[in-house]
Amino acid sequence: MHQPLSIGIVGLGFGKQVLLPAFRADSRCRVAALCGSHADKAAAAAQSAGVPKAFGGWMGLVADPEIDAVVIAAPPAVQAEAALAAAKAGKHLFCEKPLALNAVQARAILEAVAGRKLAHAVDFEFPEVDAWQKAKAALEAGTLGRIRHVALNWRVETYAYRAQTAGWKVSAEAGGGTLNNFGSHTLHYLEWLFGPLARLAARLSPPGGGAEARVDAWGEFAAGFPVSVSIAADAFLGTGHKLEVYSDAGSLVLENRGADYIRGFTLAVARRETGVFNTIATTDGEAAVDGRIAPVGRIVRRFLDGIESGAPVTPGLAEGLRVQQLIDAARAAHHSGGWQTVTPTP
């Protein structure tokens, strides 16, 4: 019997709350180390979770020869450095989104794993949710006809804005802001559902030197139809997350009005011949368990499969780079006031 892979997790927030149980659910690995920015907090977290090692910085974890795979749940500014170092050290790599601060950093990480037998994955969760998978299946079935236009509205008030905290999620320098935090998810799943975007325009607000709270963007897919996107992280009693698809033979609405950003989606599909929306049955997982663990766990299983087989993992660093390029294009469009062409990732 093979020894379980040793996993080291960087990050004591999402890393401990979601990634730790997601990896522990698979017997092919064991979580051998936790890492935080402060050694005492990392030691306390490791002890409470029954993890044998703790590090007060990612460099010690990456350098540990007993660690086979590095799992990172840290701000993009930190992740960009840690992921590059881990790849150069020959560690398998599981990253959060967005991958880095910009596409140059993201590409460097991808190039660092090139030619090595290293598995890599990026945690884009929405395609792992049952309601989203059924939405994709409904679109691919072709019964809704030719898509005319798509609208995405995601309006919530995050803890950072509700409590007026000064954490990394509202720091532009650390890689915070609504475009990185929420837009990275959105740009990934829009292309997953509808194919590549060809061009983007965007407006980020409020203006100034801080991280943006709101993102308004407009795009056109290579398939020829438009999309409008409006995302806000400072919307008190916001209406939640809603994707609308309008086609010549029907419509589709995917919506979540709840506070849990993963659990709670409903899917409704209408066809022109019936003239009404019909709700499609979907599964949500165990109510008592953090809704993020199950979808992350699906990516974790593919990641471990990739380590065993050597086969590519999806989503991986290439998808992470693509999203970074789209984020960069949205920022460039905001600054220029015009459209930005988005070419396919080479």
C-alpha positions as CSV (number, residue, x, y, z in Angstrom):
1,M,0.0,0.0,0.0
2,H,1.3,3.5,-0.9
3,Q,1.9,6.0,1.8
4,P,-0.7,8.8,1.9
5,L,0.4,12.0,0.2
6,S,1.5,14.7,2.7
7,I,-0.5,17.9,2.2
8,G,0.6,21.3,3.6
9,I,-2.1,24.0,3.7
10,V,-1.2,27.7,3.7
11,G,-4.0,29.8,5.2
12,L,-5.9,29.5,8.5
13,G,-9.3,30.9,7.3
14,F,-10.7,29.2,4.2
15,G,-7.7,26.8,4.4
16,K,-8.8,25.4,7.8
17,Q,-12.5,25.8,7.4
18,V,-12.9,24.2,3.9
19,L,-9.7,22.9,2.4
20,L,-8.7,20.9,5.5
21,P,-12.0,18.9,5.7
22,A,-12.1,18.5,1.9
23,F,-8.6,16.9,1.8
24,R,-9.2,14.9,4.9
25,A,-12.2,13.3,3.3
26,D,-9.9,11.5,0.8
27,S,-7.9,8.6,2.3
28,R,-5.2,9.0,-0.3
29,C,-3.7,12.0,1.5
30,R,-3.1,13.3,5.0
31,V,-2.9,17.0,6.1
32,A,0.6,17.1,7.6
33,A,1.0,20.8,8.1
34,L,-0.8,24.1,8.5
35,C,0.7,27.5,7.8
36,G,-0.3,31.0,8.9
37,S,1.3,34.4,8.9
38,H,1.8,34.2,12.7
39,A,3.6,31.1,14.2
40,D,1.6,31.1,17.4
41,K,-1.8,31.2,15.6
42,A,-0.6,28.5,13.2
43,A,0.5,26.3,16.2
44,A,-2.8,26.8,17.9
45,A,-4.8,26.0,14.8
46,A,-2.7,22.9,14.1
47,Q,-3.1,21.6,17.6
48,S,-6.9,22.2,17.6
49,A,-7.2,20.4,14.3
50,G,-4.9,17.5,15.1
51,V,-2.4,18.5,12.4
52,P,1.2,17.5,13.3
53,K,3.2,20.5,12.0
54,A,2.7,24.2,12.0
55,F,4.6,27.0,10.2
56,G,4.6,30.7,10.7
57,G,5.3,31.5,7.1
58,W,4.9,29.7,3.8
59,M,8.6,29.4,3.1
60,G,9.2,26.8,5.8
61,L,6.3,24.7,4.6
62,V,7.4,24.8,1.0
63,A,11.0,23.9,2.0
64,D,9.8,20.9,4.1
65,P,10.9,17.7,2.2
66,E,8.1,15.7,3.7
67,I,5.4,17.8,2.1
68,D,4.3,16.4,-1.3
69,A,1.6,19.0,-2.2
70,V,1.2,22.6,-1.2
71,V,-2.4,23.9,-0.9
72,I,-2.7,27.7,-0.8
73,A,-5.6,29.8,0.5
74,A,-3.9,33.2,0.9
75,P,-4.3,36.7,-0.6
76,P,-3.3,36.8,-4.2
77,A,-0.1,38.8,-3.4
78,V,1.0,36.0,-1.1
79,Q,-0.2,33.2,-3.2
80,A,1.7,34.4,-6.3
81,E,5.0,34.1,-4.4
82,A,4.2,30.9,-2.5
83,A,2.9,29.1,-5.6
84,L,5.9,30.0,-7.7
85,A,8.3,28.8,-5.0
86,A,6.3,25.6,-4.5
87,A,6.3,24.8,-8.2
88,K,10.1,25.4,-8.4
89,A,10.5,23.1,-5.4
90,G,8.7,20.3,-7.2
91,K,5.5,20.3,-5.1
92,H,2.1,19.5,-6.5
93,L,0.0,22.7,-6.3
94,F,-3.6,23.5,-5.4
95,C,-4.4,27.2,-5.5
96,E,-7.2,29.6,-4.8
97,K,-8.6,32.1,-7.2
98,P,-7.5,34.5,-8.5
99,L,-4.1,32.9,-9.0
100,A,-2.0,36.1,-8.6
101,L,-2.0,39.9,-8.9
102,N,-1.7,39.9,-12.7
103,A,-1.3,37.7,-15.7
104,V,2.5,38.1,-15.7
105,Q,2.7,36.4,-12.3
106,A,0.1,33.8,-13.2
107,R,2.0,32.8,-16.4
108,A,5.3,32.5,-14.4
109,I,3.6,29.9,-12.1
110,L,2.3,28.0,-15.1
111,E,5.7,28.0,-16.7
112,A,7.3,26.8,-13.5
113,V,5.3,23.5,-13.7
114,A,5.9,23.0,-17.4
115,G,7.8,19.8,-18.2
116,R,7.5,18.6,-14.6
117,K,5.3,15.8,-13.4
118,L,3.3,18.1,-11.1
119,A,-0.4,18.1,-10.7
120,H,-2.1,21.5,-10.3
121,A,-5.6,22.7,-9.7
122,V,-7.4,26.0,-9.1
123,D,-10.4,26.2,-6.9
124,F,-13.2,27.5,-9.2
125,E,-16.2,26.1,-7.3
126,F,-19.4,27.0,-9.2
127,P,-19.1,24.4,-12.0
128,E,-19.0,21.8,-9.2
129,V,-22.5,22.8,-7.9
130,D,-25.4,20.6,-9.1
131,A,-27.6,23.5,-10.1
132,W,-24.8,24.9,-12.3
133,Q,-24.1,21.6,-13.9
134,K,-27.8,21.1,-14.7
135,A,-27.9,24.7,-16.2
136,K,-24.9,23.8,-18.4
137,A,-26.6,20.6,-19.5
138,A,-29.8,22.5,-20.3
139,L,-27.9,25.0,-22.5
140,E,-25.9,22.3,-24.2
141,A,-29.1,20.3,-25.0
142,G,-30.0,23.0,-27.5
143,T,-33.7,23.1,-26.7
144,L,-33.5,26.8,-25.7
145,G,-32.3,27.7,-29.2
146,R,-29.9,30.4,-30.1
147,I,-28.8,32.6,-27.2
148,R,-29.7,36.3,-27.6
149,H,-28.1,37.8,-24.5
150,V,-27.0,37.0,-20.9
151,A,-27.3,39.0,-17.7
152,L,-25.5,38.4,-14.5
153,N,-26.3,40.3,-11.2
154,W,-24.5,39.4,-8.0
155,R,-25.3,41.9,-5.1
156,V,-24.4,41.1,-1.5
157,E,-22.8,42.8,1.5
158,T,-19.7,41.0,2.5
159,Y,-18.4,40.9,6.1
160,A,-15.6,43.3,5.2
161,Y,-18.2,46.0,4.2
162,R,-20.7,45.1,6.9
163,A,-18.2,45.3,9.7
164,Q,-16.0,48.0,8.0
165,T,-12.9,45.9,8.5
166,A,-9.5,46.7,7.0
167,G,-8.5,43.2,5.9
168,W,-6.9,42.1,2.7
169,K,-10.2,41.7,0.8
170,V,-10.5,45.5,0.7
171,S,-6.8,46.1,0.0
172,A,-5.8,46.6,-3.7
173,E,-2.2,46.0,-2.8
174,A,-2.9,42.6,-1.3
175,G,-5.1,41.6,-4.3
176,G,-8.5,42.3,-2.8
177,G,-11.4,44.0,-4.4
178,T,-14.6,42.8,-6.0
179,L,-13.2,42.1,-9.4
180,N,-10.6,39.7,-7.9
181,N,-12.9,38.2,-5.2
182,F,-16.1,37.8,-7.1
183,G,-15.3,38.7,-10.7
184,S,-12.7,35.8,-10.9
185,H,-15.5,33.3,-10.2
186,T,-17.8,35.1,-12.7
187,L,-15.3,35.3,-15.6
188,H,-14.5,31.6,-15.2
189,Y,-18.0,30.3,-15.1
190,L,-19.2,32.6,-18.0
191,E,-16.6,31.0,-20.3
192,W,-17.3,27.6,-18.9
193,L,-21.0,28.0,-19.8
194,F,-20.8,30.0,-23.0
195,G,-17.3,29.7,-24.5
196,P,-14.6,32.3,-24.8
197,L,-15.1,36.1,-24.4
198,A,-13.9,38.1,-27.3
199,R,-13.9,41.6,-25.8
200,L,-14.7,43.4,-22.5
201,A,-15.6,46.8,-21.2
202,A,-15.7,47.7,-17.5
203,R,-16.4,50.3,-14.9
204,L,-15.0,49.8,-11.3
205,S,-16.2,51.9,-8.4
206,P,-15.8,53.7,-6.2
207,P,-12.9,55.3,-7.9
208,G,-9.7,56.1,-6.1
209,G,-6.7,54.2,-4.8
210,G,-8.5,51.6,-2.8
211,A,-10.0,48.3,-3.9
212,E,-13.2,48.5,-5.8
213,A,-16.5,47.5,-4.1
214,R,-18.5,47.3,-7.4
215,V,-17.9,46.0,-10.9
216,D,-20.0,46.8,-13.9
217,A,-18.8,45.1,-17.1
218,W,-20.0,44.3,-20.6
219,G,-18.7,41.6,-22.8
220,E,-19.2,39.9,-26.1
221,F,-18.6,36.2,-26.5
222,A,-16.8,34.7,-29.5
223,A,-20.2,33.1,-30.4
224,G,-21.6,36.6,-31.0
225,F,-24.0,37.4,-28.2
226,P,-23.5,39.9,-25.4
227,V,-23.3,39.7,-21.6
228,S,-23.8,42.4,-19.0
229,V,-22.3,41.9,-15.5
230,S,-23.1,43.8,-12.3
231,I,-21.4,42.8,-9.1
232,A,-21.4,44.6,-5.7
233,A,-19.9,43.5,-2.4
234,D,-21.3,46.5,-0.5
235,A,-25.0,46.0,-1.1
236,F,-26.9,46.0,2.2
237,L,-29.7,43.3,1.9
238,G,-28.6,42.7,-1.6
239,T,-30.7,40.5,-3.8
240,G,-28.1,37.8,-4.2
241,H,-26.7,36.0,-7.2
242,K,-28.7,35.7,-10.5
243,L,-27.8,34.5,-13.9
244,E,-30.3,35.1,-16.7
245,V,-30.0,33.6,-20.2
246,Y,-32.4,34.6,-23.0
247,S,-32.6,32.6,-26.2
248,D,-34.9,32.6,-29.2
249,A,-36.7,29.4,-28.0
250,G,-36.6,29.8,-24.3
251,S,-35.0,31.3,-21.1
252,L,-33.0,30.1,-18.1
253,V,-32.6,31.6,-14.7
254,L,-30.2,30.4,-12.1
255,E,-30.6,32.2,-8.8
256,N,-29.5,32.2,-5.1
257,R,-31.0,34.8,-2.8
258,G,-29.4,33.3,0.4
259,A,-26.4,34.3,2.3
260,D,-24.5,31.1,1.5
261,Y,-22.9,31.9,-1.8
262,I,-22.6,28.2,-2.8
263,R,-25.7,26.5,-1.3
264,G,-29.2,27.7,-2.2
265,F,-29.3,28.0,-6.0
266,T,-32.6,27.3,-7.8
267,L,-32.8,26.6,-11.5
268,A,-35.8,27.4,-13.7
269,V,-36.1,26.9,-17.5
270,A,-38.8,28.1,-19.8
271,R,-39.5,27.0,-23.4
272,R,-41.5,29.1,-25.8
273,E,-44.0,26.4,-26.5
274,T,-45.1,26.1,-22.8
275,G,-44.7,29.8,-22.0
276,V,-43.9,29.2,-18.3
277,F,-40.8,28.6,-16.1
278,N,-40.4,25.1,-14.7
279,T,-38.1,24.6,-11.7
280,I,-35.5,21.9,-12.2
281,A,-34.8,19.7,-9.2
282,T,-31.2,20.1,-7.8
283,T,-29.3,18.8,-4.8
284,D,-27.6,21.0,-2.3
285,G,-25.7,18.7,0.1
286,E,-26.0,18.3,3.8
287,A,-27.4,21.4,5.5
288,A,-25.3,20.9,8.6
289,V,-22.0,21.0,6.7
290,D,-20.3,24.1,5.2
291,G,-21.7,24.2,1.6
292,R,-18.3,24.9,0.2
293,I,-16.7,21.6,1.3
294,A,-18.5,19.3,-1.2
295,P,-17.7,21.3,-4.4
296,V,-14.2,21.8,-3.3
297,G,-13.9,18.1,-2.5
298,R,-14.7,17.3,-6.1
299,I,-11.8,19.3,-7.3
300,V,-9.6,17.8,-4.6
301,R,-10.5,14.3,-5.8
302,R,-9.5,15.2,-9.4
303,F,-6.3,16.8,-8.1
304,L,-5.4,13.6,-6.3
305,D,-6.3,11.6,-9.3
306,G,-4.0,13.7,-11.3
307,I,-1.1,13.2,-8.9
308,E,-1.6,9.4,-9.2
309,S,-2.2,9.2,-13.0
310,G,-0.2,12.2,-14.3
311,A,-3.3,13.3,-16.3
312,P,-4.1,17.0,-16.5
313,V,-6.5,18.4,-13.8
314,T,-9.3,20.8,-14.7
315,P,-9.6,23.6,-13.6
316,G,-5.8,24.0,-13.4
317,L,-3.2,26.7,-13.8
318,A,-4.1,27.3,-17.4
319,E,-7.7,28.2,-16.4
320,G,-6.2,30.4,-13.6
321,L,-4.0,32.2,-16.1
322,R,-7.0,32.7,-18.5
323,V,-9.1,34.3,-15.7
324,Q,-6.2,36.5,-14.7
325,Q,-6.0,37.7,-18.3
326,L,-9.7,38.6,-18.3
327,I,-9.3,40.4,-15.0
328,D,-6.4,42.4,-16.4
329,A,-8.5,43.2,-19.5
330,A,-11.3,44.5,-17.3
331,R,-9.0,46.7,-15.4
332,A,-7.4,48.0,-18.6
333,A,-10.9,48.7,-20.0
334,H,-11.8,50.7,-16.9
335,H,-8.7,52.8,-17.2
336,S,-9.0,53.4,-20.9
337,G,-12.7,53.9,-20.9
338,G,-13.0,51.7,-24.0
339,W,-13.3,48.0,-25.1
340,Q,-10.5,45.6,-24.7
341,T,-10.0,42.7,-27.1
342,V,-9.4,39.4,-25.3
343,T,-7.4,36.9,-27.3
344,P,-7.4,33.1,-26.5
345,T,-4.6,32.0,-24.1
346,P,-1.7,30.7,-26.1
